[in-house]
Amino acid sequence: MKYIICLLLVTSFALSEEYELGNGYKINDKLHVGGYISTEYSSGTSLDTFSIDDAAFLLYGAFMPKMTYFAEFEFNSIYVHDFNTKMSHILRDARAELFYLDYAFSDTYKMRVGKQTTPVGYWNYEPINVLRDTTSNPLYSFQAFPKTFTGIDMYGFVNESNRVTYHLFMQLTKDLKKERAYVKSNYFYGLNIAYEIRENLSIGASMARYKNKDNKQIVNMFQGNAKYLYHQFEMQTEVAYNDISNLGRHDIYTYVQGKYSMNEYHAFIARYEYVDTYANVQKIALIGYSYRPIPGMSFKAEYQKCFPFDDAKILLSLSILF
């Protein structure tokens, strides 16, 4: 709990006339501070819990015009209360979730070094609750490839139109710190290409190879994504085909998500997932609602149904970006 108090104390200093929730607080050009916190209530067949799921402290800024940095220190599942067992527990595990430097040689050649988000698809760029449209994440987002890596990423625009971007990334060392990631790897490299066809339509594709630290699987991943916007409607999809070369089998992860925004505050979401991991096939259907009274705050509610396990649950969450 002391970590939450520290986070709230830091953000309280930012509550001035110049501060706007969700934009962080600028001390000077070299230092901005911010943070986020999210709470979650889960109810299902054998599940009835409340948790302070995530809290983080952010530091970011520019050392010089071409060099910037970003650091995120996260506290995960800080407080969990189980209404079935009447038990609560507090975790005090802090980690450097992200920590990297960016240097821009030009618009075409930029370099990022450190522990960073894997530059693949759409979902991976919205890693925290307050940025997402749903409380939950599709299985694709944390089972198909490592969410983060510690290494180097060369990226930039391919041409002057600024519609095609590339990322060439590599990790050949140990991670910055042991984390809660579902897929862990010290050997990971790949290429991502994204193309904005027009303002309301974009596509992307990635190829990557990694070795799973836990089960020693060597995975060749082929990924694709597309997003389309039409007035108040938004549709996006991602798919990953994982060829597990040392086992001679493959896994498939995919989802399709649609969103209807009534206005800037209210939105309705539907998502369908399909996962085929060798002998295990899962299908998950979801309907949800998102309310954003201000840009830095989000309340969400969703209902999930999982097949073939016939498992259903309700998720409620409140998240704030400072």
Rosetta blueprint (number, residue, H / E / L):
1 M L
2 K H
3 Y H
4 I H
5 I H
6 C H
7 L H
8 L H
9 L H
10 V H
11 T H
12 S H
13 F L
14 A L
15 L L
16 S L
17 E L
18 E L
19 Y L
20 E L
21 L L
22 G L
23 N L
24 G L
25 Y E
26 K E
27 I E
28 N E
29 D L
30 K L
31 L E
32 H E
33 V E
34 G E
35 G E
36 Y E
37 I E
38 S E
39 T E
40 E E
41 Y E
42 S E
43 S E
44 G E
45 T L
46 S L
47 L L
48 D E
49 T E
50 F E
51 S E
52 I E
53 D E
54 D E
55 A E
56 A E
57 F E
58 L E
59 L E
60 Y E
61 G E
62 A E
63 F E
64 M E
65 P L
66 K L
67 M E
68 T E
69 Y E
70 F E
71 A E
72 E E
73 F E
74 E E
75 F E
76 N E
77 S E
78 I E
79 Y E
80 V E
81 H E
82 D E
83 F L
84 N L
85 T L
86 K L
87 M E
88 S E
89 H E
90 I E
91 L L
92 R L
93 D L
94 A E
95 R E
96 A E
97 E E
98 L E
99 F E
100 Y E
101 L E
102 D E
103 Y E
104 A E
105 F L
106 S L
107 D L
108 T L
109 Y L
110 K E
111 M E
112 R E
113 V E
114 G E
115 K E
116 Q E
117 T E
118 T L
119 P L
120 V L
121 G L
122 Y L
123 W H
124 N H
125 Y H
126 E L
127 P L
128 I L
129 N H
130 V H
131 L H
132 R L
133 D L
134 T L
135 T L
136 S L
137 N L
138 P L
139 L L
140 Y H
141 S H
142 F H
143 Q H
144 A L
145 F L
146 P L
147 K L
148 T E
149 F E
150 T E
151 G E
152 I E
153 D E
154 M E
155 Y E
156 G E
157 F E
158 V L
159 N L
160 E L
161 S L
162 N L
163 R L
164 V E
165 T E
166 Y E
167 H E
168 L E
169 F E
170 M E
171 Q E
172 L L
173 T L
174 K L
175 D L
176 L L
177 K L
178 K L
179 E L
180 R L
181 A L
182 Y L
183 V L
184 K L
185 S L
186 N L
187 Y L
188 F E
189 Y E
190 G E
191 L E
192 N E
193 I E
194 A E
195 Y E
196 E E
197 I E
198 R E
199 E L
200 N L
201 L E
202 S E
203 I E
204 G E
205 A E
206 S E
207 M E
208 A E
209 R E
210 Y E
211 K E
212 N L
213 K L
214 D L
215 N L
216 K L
217 Q L
218 I E
219 V E
220 N E
221 M E
222 F E
223 Q E
224 G E
225 N E
226 A E
227 K E
228 Y E
229 L E
230 Y E
231 H L
232 Q L
233 F E
234 E E
235 M E
236 Q E
237 T E
238 E E
239 V E
240 A E
241 Y E
242 N E
243 D E
244 I E
245 S L
246 N L
247 L L
248 G L
249 R E
250 H E
251 D E
252 I E
253 Y E
254 T E
255 Y E
256 V E
257 Q E
258 G E
259 K E
260 Y E
261 S E
262 M L
263 N L
264 E L
265 Y L
266 H E
267 A E
268 F E
269 I E
270 A E
271 R E
272 Y E
273 E E
274 Y E
275 V E
276 D E
277 T E
278 Y L
279 A L
280 N E
281 V E
282 Q E
283 K E
284 I E
285 A E
286 L E
287 I E
288 G E
289 Y E
290 S E
291 Y E
292 R L
293 P L
294 I L
295 P L
296 G L
297 M E
298 S E
299 F E
300 K E
301 A E
302 E E
303 Y E
304 Q E
305 K E
306 C E
307 F E
308 P L
309 F L
310 D L
311 D E
312 A E
313 K E
314 I E
315 L E
316 L E
317 S E
318 L E
319 S E
320 I E
321 L E
322 F L
